[in-house]
Amino acid sequence: MSRERVSGAAGTARLMKRATGGALLVALLMIAVKLVAWVITDSVSLLSSLIDSLLDAAASILNLLAVWQAVTPADREHRFGHGKAEPLAGLGQAAFIGGSAVFLFIEAAHHLGTPQPIAHSVIGIAVMAFAIAVILVLVAYQRYVIRRTGSLVVSADELHYRSDLILNLSVIVSLVVSGLWKWPYADPLFGIAIGVWILYGAWQVSQKALGQLMDHELPDADRARIRAIALQHPAVTAVHDLRTRAAGPMAFIQVHMEMDGALSLAQAHRISDEVEAELVAAFPRAEVIIHQDPAGIEEPRQVFPVSAPPQASP
């Protein structure tokens, strides 16, 4: 591995650790202020936000541990690295998020049966406004890290905190309606709506995590770009059997390239190195394996349909 790639990996690890550490600090701060506000107001919507912050802290601890593991370089027992620690943490985070929604539904149902007025709603509104300001700063930094690293864990965290912004805005609306307009049913109803939003976020996180764990191919745009890079070399006549997958911050690219069969092994190797360098420049966190084939030689190939054929009607 070149010095440039080692430096890039170190920078990626540093950014990911900062992002997950910052998320944990924000979650702990939110727990403290929301706990005080919930004790004062006894609001279900505010309780839902407090529960979400508690789970944020648990998920952030899990994410921090996963990032430390994911950025660990490959070793003798893990030759492909430790990147799948990220999607595993993503599944754990989805479980945390889903569990919080279930608890919230139970609490909201209780308050629907016995509606209670909201006390000191202004305090709750002030706390939620403070939470929104802090989370906006965190989300902005997380998006910067995602652009630089493509981290699944940070992406899942950013998605969840972005949903927190909507959650906190909903809590403010609920407190205004329940506290100032004296309609007690608004609080549990908003709590249920927030729970549905939380479940949706858990579904999105789990789908991304499962995609990596099941070695889902990179997006079609990336695969098309890989083919274009390989074919732009004048000595490459065709490419086939392109396989890609992601594991945390790393991507893995395998491709067969067809070249003139009269080329020497040394020439074919040089061409492959040149194409590999172009691919690594386009995908800095990728491991590239290129198989060289003589042009015109027929060999078994795996061909997958773009989509499943329609089923005939009975």
N, C-alpha and C positions, 0 to 999 in steps of 0.2 A: 504494500500500500504506500502511496506517495506521501511526502511530507504535507502537501496541500490538503489531502483527504484526512490525514490525522488531525490537522489543525481544525478542519471543518467539523469533524466529529466531536472534538473537544468543545468547540463553540456551541454546537447543537446541545450537548449534554449540559453545559452551563446555563443556557437559556431555559431548557426544560426544567432544570432543578429550581431556577429562580421563579418560574411561573407557578409550579406546584407548591413551592414554599410560600409564595405570596398568597395563593388561594387559601392555604391553611390559616395564615394569619388573619385574612379577611373573615373567614368562617368563625374563628374564635372571637373576633371583635363583634360580629353580628350576634353571636350567641349571648354575649354579655348584655348588649343594649336591648335586644328583643326580649330576653328573659325578664328584665326589669319592667319593660313596657307591658308584657303580657300579664304579669302579676298585678299591675295597676289597673289594666283595662278588662281583663278576663275575656278577650275577644278570640273567637275561633279562628278568624282569618289571621290574626296576629300569631296565634298558636301554630297555625299551619306554616307560617313563615319561620317561626322559631324551630319547629321540627325540621324544616328544610335545611336550616343552618346547622343544626346538630348533625344531620346526615351529611351535609357538606363537609363538616370537619372530619367525620369518619372516612368519607370518600377521599378527602384530600390527603389524609394520612396514608391510605392505601395507594393513592396515586403517587405520592412522594416516594414510597418504597418501590413501587413498580418502575418509576423513572430511573431510580438509582440502579435497579436491576437491568432495565432495558438498555441503558447506555453502557453497560459493562462490555468491554471488548470480547470478541470470540475467544474461547479457550479450548483446551483439548477435548473436553466433554461436550462443548456446545460450539461446533465449528461454524454454524450459521448465526452465532450471536445469541443474545437474550431478548430480542425485540418483542417476542410474543408475550412477555410480561405485561406489555401495554394493553393489548386487547383483553387479557385475563382481568386486569384491573378495571377495564371498561365494563365487563360483565358484572363484576362486583359492584361497581358504581350504579349500574342499572338496577341491580337487586335492592340496593339501599334506597334508591329513588322510588321504586315501586312500593316498597314497604312503607315509606312515609305517606304515600297516597292512600293506602288501605287504612292506616291509622287515622288519617284526616277524615276519610269518609265516615268512620265510626263516630268520631267526635262531632262532626257536623250533623249526623243523624240524631244524636242525643240533643243537640241544641235546637234542632227543628222541632223535636217533641216538646221541649221545655225552653222556649225562646226567652232570652234574657237581654235587658238593655245593656248597652256598652257604656262603661264608665270612663271618664277622662280620655275621650277619643282624641283630643288635641295632642296629648302626649304621644299616643300611638302614631298619629299622622307625622309628627315631628321625627320620631324614631325611624319610620319607614322612608321619609325623605332623606335622612342621613344615610340610610342603608343604600338607597338608590345612587347617591353621589359616590359612595365608596366603591360600589360594584361597577359603576361606569368606568372608573379608573382601572380596576382590575381587568375588565373585559377588553378595554383598549390595549392593555399590555399583552393579554393572552392572544389577541388577534395578531399582534406583531410577532409573537413567538411562533404562532401557527404558520404564518407566512414564511418564516425563516427555517422552520424545522419539519413542518407537516406532522407533528406529533398527534397520535390518536388520543392519548390521555389528556393532553392540553385541549384538544378539540372537544372532547366530551365535557371537560370542565367548563370550557367557554360556552358550550351549548347550554349547560345547566345554569350557569350564572346569567346567561342572557335570558333564560326563562325566569330566573329570579327577578329580573327587572320588571317583567310583566306581572309576576306574582306580587311584588311589592306595590306596584301601581294599583293592582286589584285590591290589595289590602287597604290602601288609602281610600279608594272609592267606597269600599265596604264600611270603613270607619265613618266616613262622611255621611253616608246614607243612614247607617244604624245609629250613630251618635248624635248627629245634628238634626236629622229628619225623623228620628224616633221610630224607625221601622226595623224591629229586631230580627225579622227573617232574612234580611239582606246579608247579615254576617255569615250564617251557616250556608246559605246558597252560594255566596262567593267562595266559601271554603270548599264546597263540592266542585265548583268550576275550576278552582286552582288545582284540586286533586286530579281532575281529568287532564289538565295541562301537564302536570308532573308525570302522569303515566305516559303521555305522548313523548315527553323527553326521554323517559326510560326506554321506550321502544326504539327511538332513534339511536340512542347510545348502544343498545344491545345489537342492533342490526350492523352497525359499523364494526363492532368488536367481533361478531360472528363472521363477518366477511373476511377479516384478517386471519382468524383462527382456522377458517376453512380454505385458506389460500385462494381467495377470490382474485381474479385477474385485475390488473390495474385498469383505470378508466380507458374507454375506447380511444379518447383523444391522446392519451399517453402512448398507447400501443401503436397508433398511427404515426406518432412522432418518432418512435423507435424505428419503425420500418423505414420511414423517410430518411432518417439519419444514416442507416445502414446502406440504403440504396443510392445515396448521393455519392458514395465512393465510386470512382470510375471502374474499379476492378471487380465490383460486386454486381453480379448479373441478376440475382434473385435472392429472396429470403423466405424461409418457411419455418414451421414448428416454433413460432414465438411463444414463449411461456413467461409469465410474469406473476409476481406476488409481492405482498408487503408484509413486514413483521415489525411493528412499532415504527421507529424512525428510518428503518432500512427498507430498500426495495431490492428485489432479485430479478434479473433479466437473463433469460436463456434464449438463444436464437441460432438457427442454422443459416449460414451464408453460402451461396453458390458462387464459385469463381472458376476461372479457366483451369481445366484439368492439367494443362501443360506447365502451370506454375510450380516452382520448387516449394518444398515444405517451408523453407526459410522465407520465401516471398509471401506465401499464404499467411504465415505467422505475422509478418510485418504488417500486412493489410489488416488482419484481425486486430492487432494492437492499435492501429490508427483508428479503426471504427470504435473500438472499446474506449479510447480516449475521448472521442466525440460524444459517446453515450454517457460517459461519466461526467463530462462537462455539462450536459443537459440534465442529468439526474445525479447530482453530487453525492447522494447517500445511497447509491445503487451498487450492488455487486453484479458484474457482467460476466457471463460465460458464453463464448462463441464457438460453435462447431463449424468446421470448414468442410464444404462438400464440393466435389468437381461438378461443374455445370453439365446438365444433360443426363446425369446418372439417376435412374429411377430408383426410389426407395420407398418403403412403407411410410405413410404420413397419416397423422391424425387430423381429420377434418370434422369440425363441429358446425352444425347448422346455426344460423343467426338466431333462430327462435324455433320452438317446437312446432311441428306441422299441426294444422287444425284437425280436431277430431271429427270424424264423419258422424253425421246425425243418425241415430238408430232408425 
